[in-house]
Amino acid sequence: MNIRLQLIDRYRELRNAPNTQVAKAKRGREFNQYLADVLTAGGTEARADNRGQDGRDEIDVVFAVDGVSYIAEAKWLAEAVDDDQIGKIERRLKTRLSGIRPGFFSISGYISAVLENSKKDPAVVLLDRAHIEALVSELLTPHQLFSRLHTIAARRGGSYVSLTDLLTPDRPAPVPRWSAAATDTVLPSAEYAPGVTVRPLWAATSFEEPTGLTRANGQEVLVTTRGGVHRLDTATGSTVPKGDLVLYGHVHESSAQLRGDGELLVLSGDVVVSRKDGELEAVAGAIAGAGRLLAHPDGSVWAFSSTGPTGPVYQGSHTLVSVGDRLGDEQRYSIEFDGQVDDVVFTEDGRLYLAGGSKSGRLDVGPDMVLDQENWRDGPPMSCTALLALDANTVLSVGPDPSGAAVVLYRTDLTTNQHSLVCRLPGLNRAVALALAGDGRVLLLADNRGNEVGPHPVLLEVELA
């Protein structure tokens, strides 16, 4: 089993410990070793439950990052940590060599007085639940976390730097500038089904590869690039700064997703990161391989990942993950299939539609998900790069045609498995994502860079018949 998945499963077990004194005391002891295992998995040297000489004291965790040794207390308590507990680890320094640094890991955080005192007397590095979950999920390695923490603390003072501050860039990230797309973005040789029209809206020259498109509200969409997420007004072509999200030192993959109360979810590597009320935290991990975020009709957000065909030959995996409110709340479902999956989407009835190569199929979400000859049928004649469900029985697929000289959009009737061409758009290099625009219209995020190296994202509106 993946070491990261093991750590997340163990974290879930610790969180779900019975609410008894015996169980809580046991969890406290296990937390020391668990934290040492997390740090070790992240590439550091760590050891739990260390006795001082002659047994005079005990250190919960000792570890080293980039040649700097730390002694740390690790607490899993119901109440926030107070000054008395912070003083305990400071006193341990009296019997240690100069240069060893003290730290404190607290699942329940710290009382306000401790945080205020850390600004004036930054003797102990303070880490809370969000930091711990970032290490567990490997959103940050120990090296990345402590290096960034020391950089910020050196600049502004203090010994507590929130995870949100660690992940926030020091300077605003550049946002692509959108302008009216050229009318010849859609070439005269384009082909359309009867009643279909395609209108180029906006184009940009971006230094970052576009990776997703999500409808936000009204006329606004979220455009994801590897450099971050920004909000675009499709009526005016102007960006909306309130929608920006950039994670320091991280790339952004797949389309960002929104869920209740304005929470924004992004996928960075193997980790799903949440921004809610301005705070960042890791809410799901071990999304191994080629991952993407999916919106479910009930408002929940899921992640799909694939490392390749399953079975004894390829030994890959296709995994569907329901993203919870906290790390460890995930529910995982494995899909047995000895083939390639390029993209997936939820249809309006909550079923999963999958496309790979020139095949496609449907599955009910559950513990026994198997794609076989009965439900893996011929798909549109193209290599699918993006899907969009219009309703329970209609899906749009987009990608390059077999010649690679055009982007093609197909409509599939899932009741008959009939595929009809919506449009063929020569001159576009690739299709990135599809999003609903309402009133029988969809948005297509594509690229028309030609022979240039850098991306040339273009947003088009497709009016369906």
N, C-alpha and C positions, 0 to 999 in steps of 0.2 A: 504494500500500500504506500502511496505517496506520503513522504514524511510530513509535508505541510497539512495534508488531510488528516493524518494521525494527530497532529498537534491541535487542529481545530476540533476534532472529535473529543480529545481529552479536555479541551477548554469547555466544551459543552457539558461534559460530565462534572467538571468542577462547578460550573454555574448552577447545575441542576441538583446539587447536593441537598439532602433533606435539611429542613430547618430545625435541627436539633443541636444541642451543645456538643455532643459527641461527634456528629457529622461535620460540624463547622470546625472543630478542633482538628479533625483528621484532614479536612481540606486545607487548613492553614499549613499543616506540615507538608502535605503533598505539593502545595503551591511553590515551596522553595525549590524542590527538585524539578517541578514543571518549568519554572522560570529558567533554571539552569539549562534544561534541555532546549528551550526556545532559543536562548542565547547561543548555545553550541551549534544548533542547526543553522543559525545565521552566520557561522564562521568565526565565532569567538571561543576563547578558552574559558569555561565556566564550571564552577563546582558549588554544590549546595551543602548546607549544614556543616559549616567549618568551625572547628573548635580551636580556641586560642591556646597558647602554651599553658601547661598545667591545668587546662580546662577552665581558665578564669573567665572566658567569655565565649560567645557563639555568634557567628556571622551567618545570616541566612544564605546569602549568595556572594561568592567572590568571582569576579570575571575581569577580563582584560580586553580592551579595544584599542587597536592601533598602538600597542606598547604601553598604554596607560592602565594601571590596575585600579579596580573599584572594589570597595566593600559595600554591601547593600542590605538593607532591611526589605523584606517582602511581606506585605500585609493584605489579607483578604478579609476585610471587616465590613460590618453593616454601616458603621459610622465613619465619617471623614477623620483622617489622621490629625492629631493635635501636636502641640509643641513638645510635650513630654516624650512622645515616641520619636520625634525628629532628634531630640537631644541624645537619645540612646545611641544612635549610630555615630554621632559626633564624638561621644566619649570613647568609642572603640578606637578612634584614630590615635589616641594617646599611646597606644602600645603597638602602633604600626609605623613603618618607615615613612619618612617625609616623601611627598609626591603621590602617595596613595589617596585616591579621592573617595568620598562617601556618596552613596546614592540611596534613593528610597523609591520603591515600587508600591503604589497603593491603588488597589482596584476601586476603592470608595472615594478616592481623591483626598483633598486636604481642606481643613477649615480655613476660612478667609484670613485669620490671623497668621497662619503658616505661610500662605501665599504672599501676604504683605511683607512679612519678615524676610522672605527669600529675596525681595528686591533690595533690602538694605544689608542683609547678612547672607550672602549667597554661598554658604558653606556646603550645603547638601544639594545635589542634583535631584530634582523632584520629577517623577514620572507617574502618570495616572493611567486609568483604564484605556484611554484612547491610544496612548503610547504602547501599552502592552499588547493591545489588539493589532496595532500596526506591525509589531514584531512577530506576533503569532502568524498573521496572514502573509508576512513578508512584503507588505507594502513598503516597509523600510527595513533594511538590514541593520544590525547594531552599528556597523561602521557608518552608514548613511545617517542614522538617527543622531548618534553622538557627535559626528562631525558637523552636522547642520546645527545642532543645539549649541555647540561651543562657538560656532561662528556668530550666531545671533546673540548669544549671551555676552560674548566679548564686545560686541558692538553696542549693546544697549544696557548691559549689566543684568544682575539677577541670576537665579539658578532654575527658574521654571519657564519653559517655553512650550506653549500648548502645541498639540499636533497640528492644529489649524495654522498656527504661525510657522511651524516647520515646513508645511507644504505650500505656503503662500509665497510666490516669487517676490524677490526684493524690489523689482521694478515691474510696472505693468507690461504684460506681454503684448507684442504687436498683434493687431487684429487685421485680417484681410480687408482691403477696401473694395467694396462692390460698386460697380457702375453698370449702366445699361448694357446688356449683351448685344453684340452685333447681330443685325438681322440675318446675316448669312451664316450664323451659327447652325441653323437648320438649312441644309443645302437644298437647292431646287430638285435634286434627284431623290429626296426623301420619299418614302412610301407610307401611305396611311390607309387604315380601314375606313370604309364609308362613315362619314360623320365625325371623324377624329381630327382634331387640330392640335398643333404643337406650337407653343409660343416661347421664344427665349426671353427670360426675365432679366437676370443679373449675371455678371461674370466678374471674376477676380483673378489677380495674380498672387498666388500664395506661396510662401516658402515652406509650408507644411502640407503634407499629403492629406486631402479630405478623406474622412473615414465614416461619416454618418450624417443623417438628417432626421430630425424629429419635429413633429408639429407641436408647438407650445400652446399658444392660445390666439384666437382671432387670426390675424395675418402674420403672426410671428412664428419663426421656426428656430430650432437649435441646430447650428452647423457644427459638427465635430471634425476637427483635424487632429493630426498626431500631436500638435502643439497645444490643443485646448478646445474649449467649447465656447462659441459666441452666439448671441441671439441676433437674428436678422429679421427686419421688417420687410416682408415680401412685396408690400405695396410701394414702399419708398426706396428700398435698397439701402437703408441706413441701418447701422448696427446699434444694438441696445445694450449699453454697458452693464446693466443689472444682470444680464444673462451670462457674463463671462465666467469661466472657471478654468483655471490652469493649475496643475499640480507641479510644484517645483521638482525638476529632475525626472519627471515621468512623461511617458507618451500616453495618448488617449486613443483608445481603439473602439470600434463599433459605434453605433449611434448612442448618444446619451438618452436617458429615459427619465420621465417625470412620474412621481406618484404623489399621493395626498399631501396637503399642507405645503405645497411648493418644494418638496424634497427633490433634489436632482441627483441621479445616479450616473456614474461614469465607470467605464472599465479601463483599468490600467494594468497591463500585464495579466497576472492571474487573480487580480483583486478587484472587487466592486467597492467603489468609494462613494459615500453619501455626503452631500452637503445639505444640511437642514438648519434653518435659523442661523446661518452663517458659520456653522461648525462642521468640520470635516472628520470623518471616521471611516474605518474599514468595516463593511457590513457583510462581506462574503469573500471567501478565498478559495484557493486550489481550483481555479477555473483554468485547467491546464490546456495547452494547445491553442488552436484557433478559436477564440471566444467571441461572443457577441451578446448584447443585451436585448431582451424581447419584452414587449408590452403585452400583457394578458388582457382579455376583454373585461375582467373583473377589477382592473386597476392595479393588480400586482405586477411586479417586475421579476423576470426570470433571466437566467444566463444559460447559454448553450455553449458547449466546448467540444472540440473534436481533436483527437491526436491521431486519427486514422482508423482504418477498418478494424473491427474487433475479430477475435478468434485466435487460434493457436499459431497461425502463420504471421499475421501482422501485429497482433497483440496491442492494438490501439483501443481507443474508447470514444464513445459518443455519450455525453453527459448533459442532462437537463437539471438545472438547479433553481429552486424557488428561493429568491432572496428575501431574508427576514429583516427584522428591525435591528438586530444585533449580530455580530459575528458569532457563529455557532447555532444560529436559528435556521440555517439553510436546510432544505430538504433536497436530496439528490436522487435522481432517477437515471439508471443506465439503459442505453438503447443498444440491443444486440443487432449488429448489422455489419456484414463483411464487405462493405463498399464505402464509397466516398460520399460525404455530405458537404455541400457547398454553402447552403443557407437554410434557415428554418423560419417559420412564422406561425403565430397562433391565428386560427380562423375565428370568426365571431362566436362559434359554438364552443370554443375552448379546446378544440383539437389541434394537434400539431401537424403542420404540413412541412415536408422536407424535400429538398431538391439536391441532386448530385449528379454530375456528368450530364447525361441527357435523360435521367430518370427522375421520378418524383413519387411521393407516397404520403399517406396520412396515418396518424397514430393517436389513440386515446392516451392521455397522460395517466400513468399508473406504475405499479411495481414491476410489471412484466411487459416491457416494451420491446417488440421484436419486429424488425423489417424483414420480410421474406418475399417470395415471388408473388404471393397473393396481394400484397399491398404496396409493392414496388413496381410501378408501371412506367410506360413511356412518358417522358416529360417533353417540354418544348424543345425544338431543335436548336439548342444554344447552350452556352456555359453560363449558368446563373450566377450573378453577383449580388442580386438584391431581390427581395420578395416583398409584396404588400397584399394583405388580405382585404378585399372589399366587403365581403360578408361571409356567411358560413360556407358558401359553395363557390366562391369566385376569388381567384388569386391572380395577381399580376406578377410576372417574372421578367427581369431585365438583365441583359448582359451582352457580350459580343456575339455576333453571328459567327458561323463556322469559318468564314473567310477572315475574320478579324478586322474587316474594313468598315464595319458599322456597328452601332448599338441597336439591338432589337428589343421590343417590348411585346410580350405575349399575354393574352388573357386565357386563363384555364377555367373551364367549367368542371368542378370537382365531381359532380354527379355523373357526368358522361366521360370525363377525362379527355375532353376535346380542347385543343389548343388553337387559338386564332390570333393571327398577327394584328397587333394594334398599330404599330408603326416601326419603320426601319429608318434609322438616322445615320447616314454616312457622314464621316467627318468627326464624329465623336470617338475618342480613344477608348473610354471605359465608362461604365455606369457604376456609381457608388451607392446610391440609396434612393428609395422611394418613400413618399409621405403623402397622406391624404391632405387635400386642400379644401374639400367640401364642394357641394353642388356639382357632383360628377367630374371633378377635376382632381388631378394628382400632380405632385411635384416630383421632378426627377433631378437629382444632383449627379452631374456627369463631369467629364473632363475632355477638353479638346486641345491638349498641348501640342499635338502634332509631333514633330521631331525634337521639340525642346525638352530639356531635362526636368525643369521645374513644373509643378502642377499648374493647370489653368482651369480651376473649377468653374462650372457654369450651371445655373439653376434654370430649369425649363418647366413650363406648365403644360400638362397634357390634358386636353378636354376630351373625355371619353364619349363615345356615341351612346 
